[in-house]
Amino acid sequence: MIYDLIVVGGGPAGTSAAITAVRNGARVLILERGIFPRHKVCGEFVSAESLDLLARLLLSQQSRLLQEAVRIAGARFYIDGRVLHTTIIPPAASIARLDLDAALWDSAQHDGVDTRQRITVQGVVGMGPFRVITTSGDFETRALVNASGRWSNLSPRPATNGRRTEKWLGLKAHFVENAPQASVDLYFFEGGYCGVQPVNPGTQSAGQENTRQQRVNASAMVRADVASTLPQVFACHPALHERSRKWQPLSDPVSTSPLTFLNPEPVRNGILMAGDAVAFVDPFVGDGISLALRSGRLAAECLVPFFRGVMPLPEAARAYSAFYRQRLAPVFRTSSRIRRMMGLPPLLRKPLLSVLEKTPSVTEYLVRKTR
Ligand SMILES: Cc1cc2nc3c(=O)[nH]c(=O)nc-3n(C[C@H](O)[C@H](O)[C@H](O)COP(=O)(O)OP(=O)(O)OC[C@H]3O[C@@H](n4cnc5c(N)ncnc54)[C@H](O)[C@@H]3O)c2cc1C
């Protein structure tokens, strides 16, 4: 059996590509090394730009996931002793990855994608057609989408040229908090930040945890020499420390590392990359899931003429690369500018923050530019 498309990785990017391709008549196999449902390090902020797409990807019986999601209509930035407020228009949704990723996986399976878990892709031979080498044997395919995430065995390692580079970690867990505000709160400190937002338990959480209590998700990106556990992160910011004192853990903490920012590369050796496999966008812009869903769909849409035999694979790949750079890449430039601004020495950052505090419209403009 030769597939039209094999997708590596069953996260938002991979399932979005697989569902789009199968709905366009392609024979699709998706390979995932893990098993769903599972917690994932993430702020769980799903930006409004991709909520319509998400609704179309999910099955109608999964619509409760979106209907019951907490809507996040505001953000508070706690930085250098100030609190900057901004509105988020239209509001984002807060959806636990435990529920979101499992729902997308089920939807792919329901639509006719050949879905296989606990299979790790070890290598790829060819530049179209491809032989995909896995822990469960080899598979043949005409086209390949690599949606294996930020740091997989299939991604090239960034060149360090012998330099010592900073190591960054991602950490996350759910906690009980009474009556949390429908806001994403970002607490910045030297060497990292932590986001906190309310999240509703979905059907997967219902099987695993006490779902009656109101909860928040706390997720941090932090330099490894600053903190390696969530309590250590909470201690880095006085307001967060105070807030977290009343929290009770609802899920085991999960962590991930390293976190590195590279330039987006949408196509490699004839393989269409999607989601974090293209490049990792700084989590504080809350756009990683949206970029994953949109790039997965875009990759599959660009492959449709190839599946139908009216376009060669290299041309479909070039079209994807051009669309990606035009429609999705600008967010990487904005987020790296904001990251540089946040990384300024406090003395230089102070006047900038003072402007933002006095003119919320500028903060709103910056938030819009990350969309
Ligand atoms: C601290 C932190 C906070 C974040 N907060 C947010 C947020 O609030 N909002 C937001 O939008 N984004 C956020 N993100 C980013 C977001 O989590 C990612 O952008 C998103 O998960 C990317 O989806 P993906 O499908 O590309 O990759 P993933 O979700 O990582 O999925 C990749 C899948 O591929 C599988 N895989 C890997 N290698 C192989 C292999 N060789 N064979 C088979 N399977 C393989 C993995 O098991 C995984 O399931 C955050 C990230 C971090 C680190």
The ligand as an SDF file (V2000), in Angstrom:
LIG
                    3D

 53 58  0  0  0  0  0  0  0  0999 V2000
    5.9550   26.8450   27.9180 C   0  0  0  0  0  0  0  0  0  0  0  0
    5.1260   26.8380   26.6610 C   0  0  0  0  0  0  0  0  0  0  0  0
    3.8970   27.5060   26.6470 C   0  0  0  0  0  0  0  0  0  0  0  0
    3.1260   27.5370   25.4810 C   0  0  0  0  0  0  0  0  0  0  0  0
    1.9340   28.2020   25.5010 N   0  0  0  0  0  0  0  0  0  0  0  0
    1.1910   28.2650   24.3630 C   0  0  0  0  0  0  0  0  0  0  0  0
   -0.0820   28.9100   24.3680 C   0  0  0  0  0  0  0  0  0  0  0  0
   -0.5850   29.3640   25.4010 O   0  0  0  0  0  0  0  0  0  0  0  0
   -0.7680   29.0010   23.1940 N   0  0  0  0  0  0  0  0  0  0  0  0
   -0.2690   28.4870   22.0200 C   0  0  0  0  0  0  0  0  0  0  0  0
   -0.9200   28.6190   20.9870 O   0  0  0  0  0  0  0  0  0  0  0  0
    0.9170   27.8300   22.0000 N   0  0  0  0  0  0  0  0  0  0  0  0
    1.6480   27.6970   23.1340 C   0  0  0  0  0  0  0  0  0  0  0  0
    2.8240   27.0010   23.1290 N   0  0  0  0  0  0  0  0  0  0  0  0
    3.2830   26.4140   21.8670 C   0  0  0  0  0  0  0  0  0  0  0  0
    2.4550   25.1870   21.4820 C   0  0  0  0  0  0  0  0  0  0  0  0
    2.4780   24.2510   22.5260 O   0  0  0  0  0  0  0  0  0  0  0  0
    3.0490   24.5750   20.1980 C   0  0  0  0  0  0  0  0  0  0  0  0
    3.2430   25.5990   19.2660 O   0  0  0  0  0  0  0  0  0  0  0  0
    2.1410   23.5050   19.6110 C   0  0  0  0  0  0  0  0  0  0  0  0
    2.0570   22.3890   20.4610 O   0  0  0  0  0  0  0  0  0  0  0  0
    2.6980   23.0590   18.2540 C   0  0  0  0  0  0  0  0  0  0  0  0
    1.9320   21.9910   17.7500 O   0  0  0  0  0  0  0  0  0  0  0  0
    2.6240   20.9140   16.7850 P   0  0  0  0  0  0  0  0  0  0  0  0
    1.5220   20.0210   16.3240 O   0  0  0  0  0  0  0  0  0  0  0  0
    3.4850   21.5910   15.8010 O   0  0  0  0  0  0  0  0  0  0  0  0
    3.6350   20.1160   17.7250 O   0  0  0  0  0  0  0  0  0  0  0  0
    3.3370   19.2070   18.9760 P   0  0  0  0  0  0  0  0  0  0  0  0
    2.0890   19.6160   19.6500 O   0  0  0  0  0  0  0  0  0  0  0  0
    4.6160   19.2100   19.7520 O   0  0  0  0  0  0  0  0  0  0  0  0
    3.0880   17.7690   18.3570 O   0  0  0  0  0  0  0  0  0  0  0  0
    4.1400   17.0240   17.7720 C   0  0  0  0  0  0  0  0  0  0  0  0
    3.8410   15.5530   17.9420 C   0  0  0  0  0  0  0  0  0  0  0  0
    4.8020   14.7920   17.2120 O   0  0  0  0  0  0  0  0  0  0  0  0
    5.1280   13.6350   17.9310 C   0  0  0  0  0  0  0  0  0  0  0  0
    6.4520   13.1620   17.4620 N   0  0  0  0  0  0  0  0  0  0  0  0
    7.6480   13.7700   17.6370 C   0  0  0  0  0  0  0  0  0  0  0  0
    8.6350   13.0720   17.0220 N   0  0  0  0  0  0  0  0  0  0  0  0
    8.0300   11.9940   16.4610 C   0  0  0  0  0  0  0  0  0  0  0  0
    8.5240   10.8940   15.7060 C   0  0  0  0  0  0  0  0  0  0  0  0
    9.8120   10.7900   15.3860 N   0  0  0  0  0  0  0  0  0  0  0  0
    7.6340    9.9450   15.2940 N   0  0  0  0  0  0  0  0  0  0  0  0
    6.2930   10.0530   15.5990 C   0  0  0  0  0  0  0  0  0  0  0  0
    5.7920   11.0770   16.3140 N   0  0  0  0  0  0  0  0  0  0  0  0
    6.6400   12.0600   16.7270 C   0  0  0  0  0  0  0  0  0  0  0  0
    5.1180   14.0950   19.3850 C   0  0  0  0  0  0  0  0  0  0  0  0
    4.9230   13.0130   20.2780 O   0  0  0  0  0  0  0  0  0  0  0  0
    3.9470   15.0880   19.3940 C   0  0  0  0  0  0  0  0  0  0  0  0
    2.7230   14.5060   19.8020 O   0  0  0  0  0  0  0  0  0  0  0  0
    3.5980   26.8980   24.2870 C   0  0  0  0  0  0  0  0  0  0  0  0
    4.8160   26.1980   24.3070 C   0  0  0  0  0  0  0  0  0  0  0  0
    5.5610   26.1540   25.4810 C   0  0  0  0  0  0  0  0  0  0  0  0
    6.8610   25.3900   25.4740 C   0  0  0  0  0  0  0  0  0  0  0  0
  1  2  1  0
  2  3  1  0
  2 52  2  0
  3  4  2  0
  4  5  1  0
  4 50  1  0
  5  6  2  0
  6  7  1  0
  6 13  1  0
  7  8  2  0
  7  9  1  0
  9 10  1  0
 10 11  2  0
 10 12  1  0
 12 13  2  0
 13 14  1  0
 14 15  1  0
 14 50  1  0
 15 16  1  0
 16 17  1  0
 16 18  1  0
 18 19  1  0
 18 20  1  0
 20 21  1  0
 20 22  1  0
 22 23  1  0
 23 24  1  0
 24 25  2  0
 24 26  1  0
 24 27  1  0
 27 28  1  0
 28 29  2  0
 28 30  1  0
 28 31  1  0
 31 32  1  0
 32 33  1  0
 33 34  1  0
 33 48  1  0
 34 35  1  0
 35 36  1  0
 35 46  1  0
 36 37  1  0
 36 45  1  0
 37 38  2  0
 38 39  1  0
 39 40  1  0
 39 45  2  0
 40 41  1  0
 40 42  2  0
 42 43  1  0
 43 44  2  0
 44 45  1  0
 46 47  1  0
 46 48  1  0
 48 49  1  0
 50 51  2  0
 51 52  1  0
 52 53  1  0
M  END
$$$$
